[in-house]
Amino acid sequence: MGRGDLTDAEWERLRPFLPVSNRRCGRWRDHRQVIDGILHRVRTGVQWRDLPERFGPWKTVYERHRLWSADGTWERLLQQVQAAADAAGDINWDVSVDSTIVRAHQHAAGARNRTTADARLKGGRSGRTPGRDAVAEPRRPPGGGGAGGEGLGRSRGGFTTKLHLSADGRCRPLSLIVTPGQRADCTQFKPVLEKIRVPRTGPGRPRKKPDSLAADKAYSNGPCRDYLRRRGIRHTIPEKTDSQAARLRKGSRGGRPPGFDEERYKKRNTVERAINRLKHARAVATRYDKRGYVFLGTATAAALVIWLRA
């Protein structure tokens, strides 16, 4: 077993939930060997072509990662590991939300635009039909086409992607979303919370509601607070200085100040520490993946390792 590979105990936790071949397209290469190759690339950020030979053909490893990123396998594996932790009472449901900027490498640019690819496959403007050597676009989720559709944008940090996440009280990611780097944090507040979904190991609905939530001033606005009130989630979000001044100018019409628990807010550093853990993986700290859904799969695989080894 190499450094960073799955241990026997970690493998046994994942093995029951891995996809099974339908036997119509040949046998799959051993899942454990391929997962070790994917985790090696996530940890080191090495190019796929430079994977060590002990992981098998690099293209097999890449295609498995791309497929599992597209069909949600990485996300399902993460949810199953979270479910086992929740059944053991190991999840601290005092959740925190934040985001982080990820610098995009130049290799992350240049993904083929879907409309252009479709036109090429259909023969372009000339109406020619594709030949027998034409290569179809790989299967991927809806969306994409252009830098914005792939979660790439321009921010103060340059060519970047933004990773929005929620984390439990033990510094482990619960949900992840990828957007262009210039996207405001508050616009993804509701999607991040609604993506929290921890299944039950027995009967019952998945758990989606945290006990409490902490966030910084980027989420201090009316829509975010109204959403939390409707769901009945206790929250600690500091009030912005300009919002406080505007409320005071209105006098009694400005209403009461929002509640703020200083002791609870001190625990918000858990999401910052979860971000640091994620960025120990070099393929997360710097984005090399051209497709947004593949980068999300890379970040989800890194989160899965955190849960397995926490």
Secondary structure, DSSP 8 states (H G I E B T S, - for coil): --TT---HHHHHHHGGGS----SSS-----HHHHHHHHHHHHHH---GGG--GGG--HHHHHHHHHHHHHHTHHHHHHHHHHHHHHHTT----EEEEEEEEEEE-GGG-----HHHHHHHHTTGGGT----TT--------S---HHHHTT-EEETTEEEEEEEEEE-TTS-EEEEEEEETT--GGGGHHHHHHT--B--SSSS--B---SEEE--GGG-SHHHHHHHHHHT-EEE----HHHHHHHHHTGGGG-------HHHHGGGHHHHHHHHHHTTSHHHHEE--SSHHHHHHHHHHHHHHHHHH-
